[in-house]
Amino acid sequence: RKVARPFLDRHCVPCHAGPGAQGSFRADATLSADFADRGVRARWAEAVEQLDRHLMPPSGHPQPPPAEVAAVVDWAVAQSVRARQATVG
């Protein structure tokens, strides 16, 4: 909530919310942080890939500071790893 939600609200939700979300990707409140759910992990993996490849936000839109992007990516990856380890062990 402290890292990802403010980032998403500032940089993603304006284009990725509601039924008309661009790219069929919703970054609004429907994107949960329940990484135990494989579907949620897959959605976050998609978001991480887009951020890592600098595809989102697209050029022509305000770009978040690299440190903010890194914090969200690090958080999402750590959550995913924890969830996967919990299902294995």
C-alpha positions as CSV (number, residue, x, y, z in Angstrom):
1,R,0.0,0.0,0.0
2,K,2.8,2.4,0.8
3,V,4.8,1.7,-2.3
4,A,2.7,0.3,-5.1
5,R,-0.7,1.8,-4.7
6,P,0.5,5.5,-4.7
7,F,2.6,4.8,-7.7
8,L,-0.2,3.1,-9.6
9,D,-2.6,5.8,-8.7
10,R,-0.3,8.5,-10.0
11,H,1.2,6.9,-13.0
12,C,-1.1,4.0,-14.2
13,V,-4.7,4.5,-13.1
14,P,-5.3,7.5,-15.3
15,C,-5.2,5.2,-18.4
16,H,-5.7,1.8,-16.8
17,A,-8.9,1.9,-14.9
18,G,-12.5,0.9,-15.3
19,P,-14.0,-1.2,-18.1
20,G,-12.3,0.9,-20.8
21,A,-8.8,0.4,-19.4
22,Q,-6.2,0.7,-22.1
23,G,-4.5,-2.6,-23.1
24,S,-7.1,-4.4,-21.1
25,F,-4.9,-3.9,-18.1
26,R,-6.5,-2.5,-15.0
27,A,-4.2,-0.9,-12.4
28,D,-7.1,0.4,-10.3
29,A,-8.3,-1.2,-7.0
30,T,-9.1,-4.4,-8.9
31,L,-5.3,-5.1,-9.1
32,S,-4.9,-6.7,-5.7
33,A,-1.8,-7.4,-3.7
34,D,-2.8,-11.0,-3.0
35,F,0.2,-12.6,-4.5
36,A,-0.9,-16.1,-3.3
37,D,-3.3,-15.9,-6.2
38,R,-1.5,-17.0,-9.4
39,G,-3.6,-14.7,-11.6
40,V,-2.6,-11.7,-9.4
41,R,1.0,-12.7,-9.7
42,A,0.7,-12.9,-13.5
43,R,-0.8,-9.4,-13.6
44,W,2.0,-8.0,-11.5
45,A,4.6,-9.8,-13.6
46,E,3.1,-8.1,-16.7
47,A,3.3,-4.7,-14.9
48,V,6.9,-5.4,-13.9
49,E,7.9,-6.3,-17.4
50,Q,6.3,-3.1,-18.8
51,L,8.1,-1.0,-16.2
52,D,11.4,-2.8,-16.6
53,R,11.3,-2.4,-20.4
54,H,10.4,1.3,-20.0
55,L,7.2,0.7,-22.0
56,M,5.0,2.2,-19.4
57,P,4.3,5.0,-18.9
58,P,4.6,5.4,-22.7
59,S,6.7,8.2,-24.2
60,G,4.8,11.5,-24.2
61,H,3.5,10.9,-20.7
62,P,5.1,12.1,-17.5
63,Q,7.8,9.6,-16.5
64,P,8.1,8.6,-12.8
65,P,11.5,9.0,-11.1
66,P,13.6,5.9,-11.7
67,A,13.8,5.3,-7.9
68,E,10.0,5.1,-7.7
69,V,9.9,2.6,-10.6
70,A,12.7,0.5,-8.9
71,A,10.8,0.5,-5.6
72,V,7.6,-0.8,-7.2
73,V,9.4,-3.4,-9.2
74,D,11.5,-4.6,-6.2
75,W,8.3,-4.7,-4.1
76,A,6.3,-6.7,-6.6
77,V,9.2,-9.2,-7.3
78,A,9.7,-9.7,-3.6
79,Q,6.0,-10.3,-3.0
80,S,5.9,-12.8,-5.8
81,V,9.0,-14.7,-4.6
82,R,7.5,-14.9,-1.1
83,A,4.2,-16.2,-2.4
84,R,5.8,-18.8,-4.6
85,Q,8.1,-20.0,-1.7
86,A,5.0,-20.3,0.5
87,T,3.3,-22.6,-1.9
88,V,6.4,-24.7,-2.4
89,G,7.5,-25.0,1.2
